[in-house]
Amino acid sequence: MSTYMANAATVERKWYILDAAGKPLGKTAALAADILRGKIKPTYTPHVDCGDYVIVINADKAVLTGKKLEQKYYYTHSGYVGGLKATQYKRLMAEKPELAMRLAVKGMLQKNKLAADQLTRLRVFRGEEHTHQAQKPEVWDR
């Protein structure tokens, strides 16, 4: 008996909804990263992009444990001397919770060519409503 290896032609993708309300940002991001990579499937193959689509709702209601709201920062740099900008997560979660969730998921994906394609299948929404009812997404409850 040979080992099963998935390829791009045989991958079947589903849509899943993750509700982040009241859950830690990191745990929701870790689950989203596993679904995007395809690690929840029995046909998981590390070198093939076999993951599913993920819709994260209620990103504004995700919580950060401990003192992360005050102590954690998001850094950007313009490329010029003195161009470092630091944004406190308290402000980031208030103004752009979608960006905070996307950054958390991006940090948990592999650092290779597959990660960019996997990240395009992530959809993050601030509230309950999303625009993907036509795809008939399943609510993730495991």
Buried (B, 14 or more C-beta within 10 A) or exposed (E): EEEEEBEEEEBEEBBBBBBBBEBBBBBBBBBBBBBBBBEBBEEBBEEBBBBBBBBBBBBBBBBBEEEBBEEBBBEEEEEEEEEEEEBBBBEBBEEBBBBBBBBBBBEBBEEEEBBEEBBEBBBBBBEEEBEEEEBEBEEBEE
